[in-house]
């Protein structure tokens, strides 16, 4: 363990500056690529597939969609105009594209509920509830209930993420510090044994 620590320290002294320059170049390139439409869309799609973070973003997007669309419709805005506003409101490009395709289908005479059913998009309950609201003529009320449900679920998911992150950080930092201490004491005891 001590030798590994010494070798790692030596590698940092020799290649540390090169590693920093390479990481900086990769980071700058990643930021530039992310700022393009293709890069942003790819990243927004990829983050939705992550186990817990992806679900949090999907739940947050669903709650925002239901809350904002319900308010707009309740205020007398037409569904098409409300969807056009919603398309610019969200942060995730993939979810915004789903709204854009939904608006095109509604403009062509299709149902809003069926247009929202896409993989790795909004939560599965949203299109089902929208279908109920469309058939009953109470879309704004249904969206309000959907928003409340997913806002509560979002709070639970954020608490779960916080409960996972804190132990992970403690475990990582404790592991690094513990490794250094063990390597130091092994070298110390090894030196004492050599003297004897």
C-alpha positions in Angstrom: 0.0 0.0 0.0 2.8 2.4 0.8 4.6 1.7 -2.5 1.4 2.3 -4.4 1.0 5.7 -2.6 4.6 6.6 -3.4 4.3 5.5 -7.1 1.1 7.6 -7.4 2.8 10.6 -5.9 5.7 10.2 -8.3 3.4 9.9 -11.2 1.6 13.2 -10.2 5.0 15.0 -10.0 5.9 13.8 -13.5 2.6 13.9 -15.3 0.5 16.2 -13.1 0.8 19.3 -15.3 0.1 17.3 -18.5 -3.0 15.7 -16.8 -4.3 19.1 -15.8 -3.9 20.5 -19.3 -5.6 17.5 -20.9 -8.5 17.6 -18.4 -8.9 21.3 -19.0 -8.9 20.8 -22.8 -11.4 18.0 -22.5 -13.6 20.1 -20.2 -13.5 23.1 -22.5 -14.3 20.9 -25.5 -17.2 19.3 -23.7 -18.6 22.6 -22.7 -18.4 23.9 -26.4 -20.0 20.6 -27.6 -22.7 20.9 -25.0 -23.6 24.4 -26.2 -24.4 23.1 -29.6 -27.9 21.9 -30.3 -26.8 18.3 -31.0 -24.7 18.1 -27.9 -27.3 19.6 -25.6 -30.0 17.3 -27.0 -27.7 14.2 -26.6 -26.9 15.2 -23.0 -30.5 15.9 -22.1 -31.5 12.5 -23.4 -28.7 10.7 -21.7 -29.4 12.3 -18.3 -33.0 11.1 -18.4 -31.7 7.5 -18.5 -29.7 7.7 -15.3 -31.2 5.6 -12.5 -32.2 8.2 -9.8 -31.2 11.5 -11.3 -33.1 10.8 -14.5 -36.2 10.0 -12.6 -35.9 13.2 -10.6 -35.6 15.2 -13.8 -38.6 13.4 -15.4 -40.7 13.9 -12.3 -39.8 17.6 -12.1 -40.5 18.0 -15.8 -43.9 16.3 -15.4 -44.8 18.4 -12.4 -43.8 21.6 -14.2 -45.7 20.6 -17.4 -48.9 19.8 -15.5 -48.7 22.9 -13.3 -47.9 25.4 -16.0 -50.3 23.9 -18.6 -53.1 23.7 -16.1 -52.6 27.4 -15.1 -52.5 28.5 -18.8 -55.7 26.6 -19.7 -57.5 27.8 -16.6 -56.6 31.4 -17.6 -58.3 30.9 -21.0 -55.3 30.2 -23.1 -55.9 27.7 -25.9 -54.2 24.4 -25.8 -52.1 25.1 -28.8 -50.9 28.5 -27.5 -50.2 26.9 -24.1 -48.1 24.1 -25.6 -46.2 26.7 -27.6 -45.4 28.5 -24.4 -44.5 25.2 -22.6 -42.1 24.3 -25.4 -39.9 27.3 -24.4 -40.4 26.9 -20.7 -38.6 23.6 -19.9 -34.9 23.2 -19.4 -34.6 19.7 -20.9 -34.5 19.8 -24.8 -35.8 16.2 -25.1 -38.9 17.0 -23.1 -39.3 20.2 -25.1 -39.2 18.2 -28.3 -42.0 16.0 -27.0 -44.1 19.1 -26.4 -43.3 20.3 -29.9 -44.4 17.1 -31.5 -47.5 17.0 -29.3 -48.4 20.5 -30.4 -48.0 19.5 -34.1 -50.3 16.4 -33.6 -52.9 18.5 -31.7 -52.8 21.0 -34.5 -53.5 18.2 -37.0 -56.5 17.0 -34.9 -54.8 14.4 -32.7 -55.3 13.9 -29.0 -52.9 15.5 -26.6 -52.7 12.4 -24.3 -51.5 10.1 -27.1 -48.9 12.6 -28.2 -47.2 12.6 -24.7 -46.5 8.9 -24.6 -42.9 8.7 -25.5 -40.1 6.6 -23.9 -37.8 8.3 -21.5 -40.1 11.3 -21.5 -42.8 12.4 -19.1 -44.0 10.0 -16.4 -46.4 7.3 -17.5 -49.4 8.6 -15.5 -49.4 12.0 -17.2 -50.9 10.9 -20.6 -53.4 8.7 -18.9 -54.7 11.5 -16.7 -54.6 13.9 -19.6 -56.8 11.5 -21.5 -59.3 11.5 -18.6 -59.3 15.3 -18.5 -59.8 15.6 -22.3 -62.7 13.2 -22.3 -64.4 14.8 -19.3 -63.7 18.4 -20.3 -61.8 19.1 -17.0 -58.3 19.1 -18.2 -57.2 22.0 -16.0 -58.5 20.4 -12.9 -56.9 17.0 -13.7 -53.5 18.7 -14.5 -53.7 20.5 -11.1 -54.1 17.1 -9.4 -51.3 15.6 -11.4 -49.0 18.5 -10.5 -49.7 18.1 -6.8 -49.0 14.4 -7.0 -45.7 14.7 -8.8 -44.6 17.7 -6.7 -45.0 15.5 -3.6 -43.1 12.7 -5.3 -40.3 15.1 -6.2 -39.8 16.0 -2.6 -39.5 12.3 -1.7 -37.0 11.7 -4.4 -34.9 14.6 -3.5 -34.8 13.4 0.1 -33.7 10.0 -1.1 -30.9 11.5 -3.2 -29.7 13.5 -0.2 -29.7 10.4 1.9 -27.6 8.6 -0.7 -25.1 11.4 -1.4 -24.1 12.2 2.1 -22.9 8.6 3.0 -21.2 8.3 -0.4 -19.2 11.4 0.2 -18.3 10.3 3.8 -17.3 6.8 2.5 -15.1 8.3 -0.3 -13.3 10.9 1.9 -12.9 8.4 4.7 -11.6 5.8 2.3 -8.9 8.1 1.0 -7.9 9.4 4.4 -7.9 5.8 5.8 -5.7 4.6 2.9 -3.1 7.3 3.5 -3.0 6.6 7.3 -2.7 2.8 6.8 0.0 3.3 4.2 1.9 5.6 6.6 1.7 3.3 9.6 2.7 0.2 7.5 5.8 2.1 6.3 6.5 3.1 9.9 6.2 -0.4 11.3 8.1 -1.8 8.3 11.0 0.6 9.1 10.9 -0.3 12.8 11.0 -4.0 11.9 14.0 -3.4 9.6 16.0 -1.7 12.3 15.5 -4.7 14.6 
